[in-house]
Amino acid sequence: MSRVEPVKRWGKRQWAWLWARAERMLRVLHDDLWTWRADPLPPSVWLRWFPHGVVLLAAFGVLVGDAAQLGDNGGIEPGFAVLIAVAQAGAMALALWRPVAAWWLSMAGMLVGAFAVRAEMVPGGYEFTWPWTAAGLIGHLFVMLLLALRVRTRVSLEALALTALTTYLVQGVMGAANYLPTGQLAVILFTVVVVLGIALRGRREARNELAEQTTLTAEERARRTLLEERGRIARELHDVVAHHMSVISIQAQVAPLLVENPSDELKENLAGIRQNALEALTELRRVLGVLRAEHPDALDGTEGGDTAAPHAPQPTLDRLDALVENIRAAGLAVTADSSGLRRPLPPGVELSAYRIVQEALSNVLRHAPGASAEVHLIHLPIGLRVVVSNTRPLHTPAPSQGAGHGLLGMRERVAMLDGTLTAQSLPDGGYQVAAFLPVDAPDLLTDAPDPPPDLFPDPSTEDDTP
């Protein structure tokens, strides 16, 4: 085999690789620049059509200036000069919606005008600004800027490269008889506006991504806060239910000992009751163990509240006086009173009422320094109404850190009991939290009058700040 054959094969491979590379580049250019897709300019929020008006006003100036320059100084017939000026001015208006197509139209107007002026040039005559006229240069600057603001960076750079290449071929390779060159200045200005447009587009995209990420973060924080509060409520209610199930189990075990000569059927039924209670208690403890394993340091930890161990008995309204004393010791002036006939309430209602008062007073401590608070419990035949209000704060509160659990937890507790909650500012600058917790009492509801309208206010959506 001749030594020339490997060289030929290597040369063929090189040419094949170069041809494939060139074909790929041409395909990319075709996909990017040979398109009629719409890329409208994003409207402003408060001046929606102001950018469009500026561009259209500039396009009118380019139309008048380019037609006059081509017709008077370029020697082109007025009708043809107006046609070229319409193309370059129309490209500016078209760039507001279809920037790539506008770039093609502007380039075509420049080439047609450059060749028409070149045909009229004579040595020693008028030195015309060529190949870019002054008005045509301004119009193409607008087109390149609008193009860079809305298309990908690669497309903007491709359009800039082809504009510079075309300018070089027309001015540097072909040339003309007598002109003032504008190619170098045009390429520099086009580069500046493209870089500016790319930077502004990147800034706008970064700002949009930041706003989207902020929204997602806020939603995730709210969701996590909601799950944490629901877990806390479930933990407390499971403790209450587990207590009652334990009592049922013990009573079922002791009941046969309290009856003289109990029958086998009674012993069997009581043993079944005890077995079912123990199984339910086991399941409750398993669920409660999962919740506590996720939050091993499950303490109350609210300002002014008691910090109890996770397995301690859940508080009731009997401990409300101790809570008020703790709040007073923290520096808040609190008064507490009640009205109506007090009667036994379900454990869930008592626990929820205690937690609502605790959270409301904690919010007063946190968000209304120097204010005084008042707690009022209204015992009704159909439920319990809890009202916690505070006066106007005397000092500016410290900035809040993150999303609070206060009102969110109150709403979850009230919704769980089919009650209502309002949280609103008072006319004197204070704040009030009012909750109604219904109690099922068919025997009392039979003769009870209709509840006052204000016992069931619409839920409010105010924030956690008194």
Backbone torsions as a table, in degrees:
resi	resn	phi	psi	omega
1	MET	NA	137.1	-178.4
2	SER	-69.5	150.8	177.7
3	ARG	-69.9	-15.8	-178.8
4	VAL	-76.0	-28.3	-175.6
5	GLU	-60.0	-47.1	178.1
6	PRO	-59.7	-36.9	179.2
7	VAL	-65.4	-40.7	178.5
8	LYS	-63.7	-44.9	179.8
9	ARG	-63.0	-40.3	178.0
10	TRP	-63.2	-41.2	178.2
11	GLY	-64.0	-39.0	178.4
12	LYS	-65.3	-40.6	178.3
13	ARG	-63.6	-40.8	178.7
14	GLN	-62.6	-44.7	179.1
15	TRP	-64.7	-38.2	178.1
16	ALA	-64.7	-40.3	178.9
17	TRP	-66.3	-43.4	178.5
18	LEU	-63.6	-40.6	179.9
19	TRP	-65.9	-41.0	177.9
20	ALA	-64.7	-39.4	178.5
21	ARG	-65.1	-44.2	178.4
22	ALA	-64.5	-40.0	179.0
23	GLU	-63.9	-38.5	178.7
24	ARG	-66.2	-41.5	178.9
25	MET	-64.7	-41.2	178.2
26	LEU	-64.6	-36.5	178.4
27	ARG	-66.2	-39.5	178.0
28	VAL	-65.1	-43.7	177.4
29	LEU	-61.5	-39.2	179.7
30	HIS	-64.7	-43.3	-179.4
31	ASP	-68.0	-34.2	-176.0
32	ASP	-81.5	-41.1	-170.2
33	LEU	-107.8	-20.8	-179.6
34	TRP	-96.3	72.7	-174.5
35	THR	-147.2	158.3	177.8
36	TRP	-121.7	23.9	-176.3
37	ARG	-70.1	153.4	-179.4
38	ALA	-92.6	130.1	174.1
39	ASP	-132.0	76.7	-174.0
40	PRO	-68.0	150.6	177.7
41	LEU	-70.0	128.0	179.9
42	PRO	-64.5	126.1	-176.9
43	PRO	-71.7	153.7	176.2
44	SER	-73.8	163.1	-178.3
45	VAL	-79.8	-48.4	-174.9
46	TRP	-102.7	-18.4	172.9
47	LEU	-129.6	78.7	-167.4
48	ARG	-61.4	-44.4	-173.5
49	TRP	-104.4	12.3	-179.1
50	PHE	-63.9	-47.5	177.6
51	PRO	-59.5	-38.2	179.2
52	HIS	-64.5	-40.7	178.9
53	GLY	-64.1	-39.5	178.4
54	VAL	-62.9	-45.4	-179.0
55	VAL	-64.4	-43.1	-179.5
56	LEU	-66.7	-36.4	176.5
57	LEU	-65.3	-42.9	176.8
58	ALA	-64.1	-36.3	178.4
59	ALA	-63.5	-37.9	177.2
60	PHE	-64.4	-39.9	176.7
61	GLY	-63.9	-40.0	177.2
62	VAL	-64.5	-39.2	179.3
63	LEU	-60.6	-49.2	-178.5
64	VAL	-67.3	-45.9	-177.7
65	GLY	-67.2	-41.4	-177.9
66	ASP	-69.3	-40.7	178.6
67	ALA	-63.2	-41.7	179.3
68	ALA	-67.4	-42.1	-177.9
69	GLN	-67.0	-43.9	-179.2
70	LEU	-68.9	-37.7	-177.7
71	GLY	-78.0	-43.4	-175.3
72	ASP	-81.4	-48.9	-174.8
73	ASN	-95.7	-27.7	-177.9
74	GLY	-85.2	-15.1	179.5
75	GLY	79.2	13.2	180.0
76	ILE	-86.8	150.0	177.6
77	GLU	-59.1	141.3	-174.7
78	PRO	-55.5	-42.1	-179.2
79	GLY	-63.3	-43.2	179.2
80	PHE	-67.5	-37.7	178.6
81	ALA	-64.0	-41.5	177.9
82	VAL	-63.7	-38.5	179.2
83	LEU	-61.8	-43.8	178.7
84	ILE	-66.0	-41.6	178.9
85	ALA	-64.1	-37.6	177.1
86	VAL	-63.2	-38.3	178.7
87	ALA	-63.7	-46.0	-177.7
88	GLN	-71.9	-37.3	176.2
89	ALA	-72.0	-37.7	177.5
90	GLY	-65.5	-30.3	176.6
91	ALA	-62.5	-35.5	178.1
92	MET	-64.3	-44.5	179.0
93	ALA	-68.1	-38.9	179.4
94	LEU	-65.8	-29.3	-179.3
95	ALA	-64.5	-18.3	176.8
96	LEU	-67.0	-24.5	-178.0
97	TRP	-120.9	-40.1	-178.2
98	ARG	-130.5	83.0	-172.4
99	PRO	-66.7	-35.8	-178.8
100	VAL	-67.3	-45.5	177.2
101	ALA	-63.3	-36.1	177.8
102	ALA	-65.1	-36.2	177.8
103	TRP	-63.2	-42.9	177.1
104	TRP	-61.3	-43.4	-178.9
105	LEU	-65.4	-40.6	178.8
106	SER	-65.4	-41.6	178.0
107	MET	-64.4	-40.3	178.6
108	ALA	-64.4	-42.2	177.7
109	GLY	-62.0	-39.7	178.8
110	MET	-64.0	-45.3	-177.7
111	LEU	-65.4	-44.5	-180.0
112	VAL	-63.0	-44.5	178.9
113	GLY	-65.4	-39.1	-179.7
114	ALA	-64.1	-44.9	-179.8
115	PHE	-69.8	-34.8	178.6
116	ALA	-66.9	-41.4	178.1
117	VAL	-68.7	-38.5	-179.8
118	ARG	-61.3	-33.8	179.6
119	ALA	-70.0	-21.7	-179.4
120	GLU	-95.8	-6.0	-176.8
121	MET	-74.9	144.5	175.3
122	VAL	-134.0	145.7	178.8
123	PRO	-60.0	136.1	179.3
124	GLY	80.9	1.5	-179.9
125	GLY	-87.2	-156.5	-178.5
126	TYR	-69.8	131.4	179.5
127	GLU	-84.1	104.8	-176.3
128	PHE	-89.7	142.8	176.4
129	THR	-70.3	116.3	-168.0
130	TRP	-146.8	144.9	5.5
131	PRO	-84.1	-16.8	178.7
132	TRP	-94.8	123.9	171.3
133	THR	-74.3	164.8	-178.9
134	ALA	-62.7	-45.9	179.6
135	ALA	-69.1	-39.8	178.0
136	GLY	-64.2	-36.2	177.0
137	LEU	-63.2	-44.1	178.7
138	ILE	-63.7	-43.2	179.0
139	GLY	-61.5	-41.2	-179.5
140	HIS	-71.4	-28.7	174.3
141	LEU	-61.3	-44.7	176.8
142	PHE	-60.9	-43.3	-178.9
143	VAL	-62.8	-44.9	-179.5
144	MET	-65.8	-37.4	179.1
145	LEU	-66.3	-47.0	179.0
146	LEU	-65.1	-33.1	176.5
147	LEU	-65.4	-46.1	-177.9
148	ALA	-69.3	-24.7	-179.2
149	LEU	-72.4	-22.0	-169.9
150	ARG	-127.5	-16.0	179.8
151	VAL	-104.4	172.3	179.9
152	ARG	-64.1	157.0	-178.6
153	THR	-60.2	-39.6	-179.4
154	ARG	-60.2	-41.8	179.9
155	VAL	-65.4	-40.3	179.1
156	SER	-63.0	-43.1	179.8
157	LEU	-67.7	-35.9	176.6
158	GLU	-63.8	-44.7	178.5
159	ALA	-63.0	-39.7	177.8
160	LEU	-64.5	-42.5	-179.6
161	ALA	-64.2	-42.7	180.0
162	LEU	-69.3	-34.0	175.5
163	THR	-64.1	-45.2	178.3
164	ALA	-64.5	-40.8	179.2
165	LEU	-64.0	-44.1	179.1
166	THR	-62.9	-42.7	178.3
167	THR	-61.7	-40.7	179.3
168	TYR	-65.2	-42.8	-178.5
169	LEU	-65.3	-41.2	-177.9
170	VAL	-70.8	-47.1	-175.5
171	GLN	-85.8	-45.9	-173.0
172	GLY	-81.4	-35.6	-175.9
173	VAL	-93.3	-52.4	-178.0
174	MET	-79.0	-52.8	180.0
175	GLY	71.1	-176.8	179.8
176	ALA	-151.6	176.8	-173.8
177	ALA	-75.5	-46.3	-172.9
178	ASN	-154.3	110.3	-176.4
179	TYR	-159.1	164.5	170.4
180	LEU	-100.0	115.2	-174.6
181	PRO	-68.1	134.9	176.6
182	THR	-122.7	4.3	-175.7
183	GLY	-64.4	-47.2	-177.9
184	GLN	-62.3	-45.8	179.1
185	LEU	-62.9	-39.9	-178.7
186	ALA	-63.5	-44.5	-178.8
187	VAL	-64.2	-40.1	179.3
188	ILE	-63.7	-46.6	-179.7
189	LEU	-65.2	-40.2	177.8
190	PHE	-61.8	-40.6	178.5
191	THR	-62.8	-41.4	-179.2
192	VAL	-63.7	-47.0	-177.1
193	VAL	-69.5	-32.9	177.6
194	VAL	-67.0	-44.1	177.4
195	VAL	-62.0	-41.3	178.0
196	LEU	-63.4	-44.1	179.6
197	GLY	-64.3	-40.7	177.9
198	ILE	-63.2	-41.6	179.1
199	ALA	-64.5	-44.4	179.5
200	LEU	-65.6	-38.8	178.2
201	ARG	-65.2	-42.9	177.5
202	GLY	-62.9	-38.1	178.4
203	ARG	-65.6	-41.6	179.5
204	ARG	-64.9	-42.6	178.7
205	GLU	-65.3	-40.0	178.3
206	ALA	-64.2	-39.4	178.7
207	ARG	-65.9	-39.8	178.3
208	ASN	-66.2	-41.8	178.1
209	GLU	-64.6	-37.8	178.5
210	LEU	-65.6	-42.3	178.4
211	ALA	-64.0	-40.4	178.2
212	GLU	-65.5	-42.2	178.9
213	GLN	-65.6	-37.7	177.5
214	THR	-63.4	-41.3	178.1
215	THR	-63.2	-44.9	179.2
216	LEU	-63.5	-39.1	179.0
217	THR	-64.9	-42.5	179.0
218	ALA	-63.9	-41.4	178.3
219	GLU	-64.9	-41.0	179.2
220	GLU	-66.5	-39.0	178.0
221	ARG	-64.8	-42.2	178.1
222	ALA	-64.3	-40.8	178.6
223	ARG	-64.4	-42.3	179.6
224	ARG	-66.0	-39.8	177.6
225	THR	-63.2	-40.8	178.5
226	LEU	-62.9	-44.0	179.6
227	LEU	-64.8	-40.1	178.8
228	GLU	-63.0	-43.5	-178.5
229	GLU	-68.6	-39.1	177.2
230	ARG	-64.4	-39.1	176.7
231	GLY	-62.5	-40.5	178.7
232	ARG	-63.9	-45.6	179.0
233	ILE	-62.7	-44.2	179.5
234	ALA	-61.5	-39.2	178.6
235	ARG	-60.0	-46.5	-178.1
236	GLU	-66.3	-43.7	-179.3
237	LEU	-67.9	-33.7	175.8
238	HIS	-64.2	-36.2	176.5
239	ASP	-62.3	-42.9	179.9
240	VAL	-64.3	-46.8	-179.4
241	VAL	-64.4	-40.8	179.1
242	ALA	-60.8	-36.6	177.7
243	HIS	-61.4	-46.7	-178.8
244	HIS	-67.5	-37.5	178.0
245	MET	-65.1	-36.4	176.6
246	SER	-64.2	-42.1	177.9
247	VAL	-61.7	-42.1	178.5
248	ILE	-60.9	-43.2	179.8
249	SER	-61.9	-43.9	-179.3
250	ILE	-67.1	-41.2	179.4
251	GLN	-65.3	-39.4	177.8
252	ALA	-65.6	-30.4	178.7
253	GLN	-76.3	-34.5	-176.9
254	VAL	-85.4	-24.7	-173.9
255	ALA	-54.6	-43.2	179.3
256	PRO	-61.3	-26.9	-179.3
257	LEU	-75.7	-18.4	-179.2
258	LEU	-90.2	-7.3	-178.2
259	VAL	-111.2	133.2	179.0
260	GLU	-79.0	126.5	-179.2
261	ASN	51.3	62.0	178.4
262	PRO	-66.3	146.9	179.7
263	SER	-75.8	162.7	179.0
264	ASP	-64.5	-37.1	178.3
265	GLU	-62.3	-41.5	178.8
266	LEU	-64.0	-44.7	178.4
267	LYS	-61.0	-40.3	-179.2
268	GLU	-65.8	-42.8	179.9
269	ASN	-65.7	-43.0	179.1
270	LEU	-65.6	-37.1	176.7
271	ALA	-65.1	-36.4	176.5
272	GLY	-66.9	-40.0	177.5
273	ILE	-61.6	-45.3	-179.1
274	ARG	-64.4	-40.7	180.0
275	GLN	-64.5	-42.1	178.2
276	ASN	-65.0	-39.2	178.5
277	ALA	-64.4	-41.4	179.7
278	LEU	-65.8	-39.9	178.6
279	GLU	-65.3	-43.6	177.7
280	ALA	-63.5	-38.9	178.5
281	LEU	-64.3	-38.9	177.6
282	THR	-63.0	-43.7	179.1
283	GLU	-64.9	-40.7	178.8
284	LEU	-63.0	-42.7	179.6
285	ARG	-66.6	-32.9	177.9
286	ARG	-66.2	-45.3	177.5
287	VAL	-63.2	-43.2	179.3
288	LEU	-64.0	-36.3	177.0
289	GLY	-64.0	-37.1	177.0
290	VAL	-64.0	-43.8	-179.7
291	LEU	-63.5	-42.6	-177.9
292	ARG	-74.4	-27.6	176.6
293	ALA	-67.7	-32.2	177.7
294	GLU	-71.9	-31.0	179.3
295	HIS	-129.3	77.3	-175.0
296	PRO	-64.0	-24.3	179.9
297	ASP	-99.5	43.4	-174.3
298	ALA	-71.3	85.4	175.7
299	LEU	-113.0	160.6	177.5
300	ASP	-63.4	-60.7	172.7
301	GLY	63.9	13.7	178.0
302	THR	-87.3	148.6	-177.7
303	GLU	-62.9	133.1	178.9
304	GLY	79.5	-7.5	-179.9
305	GLY	-95.7	171.5	177.6
306	ASP	-81.5	144.3	179.2
307	THR	-105.3	92.9	-174.1
308	ALA	-100.4	159.6	176.7
309	ALA	-71.1	156.9	-176.9
310	PRO	-59.6	-32.0	-175.9
311	HIS	-96.3	8.1	179.0
312	ALA	-73.3	154.5	177.5
313	PRO	-59.1	144.0	-179.3
314	GLN	-74.0	143.7	-175.1
315	PRO	-73.0	155.8	175.7
316	THR	-126.8	-176.3	179.9
317	LEU	-67.8	-16.3	175.8
318	ASP	-64.8	-22.7	179.7
319	ARG	-96.4	12.2	-177.7
320	LEU	-67.2	-35.7	179.0
321	ASP	-63.3	-40.1	177.9
322	ALA	-64.7	-37.1	177.8
323	LEU	-64.1	-43.6	179.7
324	VAL	-63.4	-39.4	177.9
325	GLU	-64.2	-39.5	177.2
326	ASN	-63.7	-38.4	179.1
327	ILE	-67.5	-41.2	177.3
328	ARG	-62.4	-39.4	178.0
329	ALA	-63.8	-26.0	178.2
330	ALA	-79.3	-5.9	175.3
331	GLY	109.4	7.6	-179.4
332	LEU	-104.8	129.4	176.7
333	ALA	-78.8	114.5	-174.2
334	VAL	-127.3	137.1	170.5
335	THR	-121.1	141.5	-178.5
336	ALA	-132.7	135.5	175.6
337	ASP	-150.3	171.7	-179.4
338	SER	-145.0	159.7	178.7
339	SER	-142.1	161.1	-178.0
340	GLY	90.3	171.0	-179.3
341	LEU	-85.3	115.7	-179.1
342	ARG	-79.2	136.7	177.4
343	ARG	-141.4	164.9	-178.5
344	PRO	-58.7	136.6	179.6
345	LEU	-116.1	154.5	175.4
346	PRO	-59.7	148.1	-178.5
347	PRO	-57.0	-36.2	-179.8
348	GLY	-65.2	-37.6	178.5
349	VAL	-67.6	-44.6	-179.9
350	GLU	-63.2	-43.2	179.5
351	LEU	-63.6	-44.4	-179.3
352	SER	-65.4	-40.4	178.5
353	ALA	-63.3	-41.9	178.8
354	TYR	-62.8	-44.4	-178.4
355	ARG	-67.6	-35.2	178.7
356	ILE	-65.2	-44.7	177.0
357	VAL	-62.6	-41.5	-179.4
358	GLN	-62.8	-45.6	-179.4
359	GLU	-67.6	-40.8	-178.9
360	ALA	-64.2	-43.4	178.1
361	LEU	-68.0	-35.4	176.1
362	SER	-63.1	-39.0	177.7
363	ASN	-66.1	-35.7	177.3
364	VAL	-64.9	-44.3	176.9
365	LEU	-59.4	-39.6	-172.6
366	ARG	-81.1	-40.0	-169.7
367	HIS	-111.6	-8.5	-178.4
368	ALA	-133.7	67.4	-179.4
369	PRO	-63.4	135.6	179.4
370	GLY	88.2	-5.6	-179.2
371	ALA	-85.7	164.3	173.1
372	SER	-112.2	152.6	-174.9
373	ALA	-125.6	157.8	178.7
374	GLU	-137.9	131.6	179.0
375	VAL	-113.4	127.9	-179.1
376	HIS	-133.8	123.7	177.2
377	LEU	-107.6	128.0	179.8
378	ILE	-115.6	111.4	179.3
379	HIS	-87.1	118.6	-177.9
380	LEU	-117.6	159.2	177.2
381	PRO	-61.7	-24.9	-175.9
382	ILE	-104.4	0.4	-179.9
383	GLY	161.7	-162.0	-177.1
384	LEU	-127.4	132.4	176.5
385	ARG	-110.4	128.5	-178.2
386	VAL	-115.1	124.5	179.9
387	VAL	-127.4	121.7	176.3
388	VAL	-123.6	119.2	-178.8
389	SER	-130.2	154.7	177.6
390	ASN	-136.8	159.4	179.3
391	THR	-83.9	-177.9	-179.2
392	ARG	-67.1	134.1	178.8
393	PRO	-66.9	144.6	179.5
394	LEU	-91.2	-17.1	-179.0
395	HIS	-130.2	161.2	177.7
396	THR	-76.7	125.8	-178.6
397	PRO	-70.6	156.8	176.3
398	ALA	-69.7	150.8	179.4
399	PRO	-61.3	140.9	-178.5
400	SER	-74.7	141.7	179.8
401	GLN	-105.5	104.2	175.2
402	GLY	77.7	-170.8	-177.7
403	ALA	-86.4	131.8	-179.4
404	GLY	-86.7	160.9	179.1
405	HIS	-99.2	-5.5	-167.6
406	GLY	-56.9	-76.7	-176.5
407	LEU	-64.9	-32.0	178.4
408	LEU	-61.5	-46.1	178.2
409	GLY	-65.3	-39.7	178.1
410	MET	-60.7	-45.7	-178.9
411	ARG	-63.1	-39.4	179.1
412	GLU	-64.0	-42.0	179.9
413	ARG	-65.8	-44.5	-178.9
414	VAL	-66.5	-42.2	179.3
415	ALA	-63.9	-34.7	179.4
416	MET	-63.5	-31.7	-179.9
417	LEU	-97.7	10.0	-178.5
418	ASP	60.3	35.9	177.9
419	GLY	-101.2	-166.9	179.5
420	THR	-132.8	154.7	-178.7
421	LEU	-142.2	137.4	171.5
422	THR	-127.4	142.7	175.7
423	ALA	-138.0	115.3	-172.3
424	GLN	-150.5	157.6	176.3
425	SER	-78.5	148.4	178.9
426	LEU	-96.9	157.0	-178.9
427	PRO	-59.3	-29.6	-178.2
428	ASP	-85.1	7.9	179.5
429	GLY	96.2	-1.4	178.0
430	GLY	-85.3	-162.9	-176.6
431	TYR	-146.7	148.6	-178.6
432	GLN	-138.4	135.2	173.1
433	VAL	-118.6	121.8	-178.1
434	ALA	-127.8	129.7	-179.2
435	ALA	-131.0	143.3	173.7
436	PHE	-119.6	123.1	-179.1
437	LEU	-112.0	107.9	-176.9
438	PRO	-74.2	154.5	177.8
439	VAL	-129.7	129.1	178.3
440	ASP	-73.6	116.0	178.0
441	ALA	-146.2	80.3	-175.6
442	PRO	-59.7	-34.4	-177.4
443	ASP	-69.3	-29.5	179.3
444	LEU	-86.4	-28.9	-177.1
445	LEU	-73.5	-16.8	-176.4
446	THR	-63.1	-44.9	-178.5
447	ASP	-103.1	5.8	-175.9
448	ALA	-79.7	143.1	176.5
449	PRO	-72.3	167.8	177.6
450	ASP	-62.7	140.1	-179.5
451	PRO	-68.0	150.1	176.7
452	PRO	-60.8	150.7	-177.9
453	PRO	-61.9	-31.8	-173.9
454	ASP	-76.0	-4.3	177.9
455	LEU	-76.2	-15.5	-177.5
456	PHE	-126.7	62.7	178.9
457	PRO	-71.4	159.2	177.2
458	ASP	-67.6	140.8	177.6
459	PRO	-60.9	138.7	179.4
460	SER	-96.9	159.0	179.5
461	THR	-116.8	25.3	-178.3
462	GLU	-69.4	164.1	-178.6
463	ASP	-78.1	-171.6	-172.2
464	ASP	-90.2	9.5	-174.5
465	THR	-101.6	119.7	178.3
466	PRO	-65.1	NA	NA
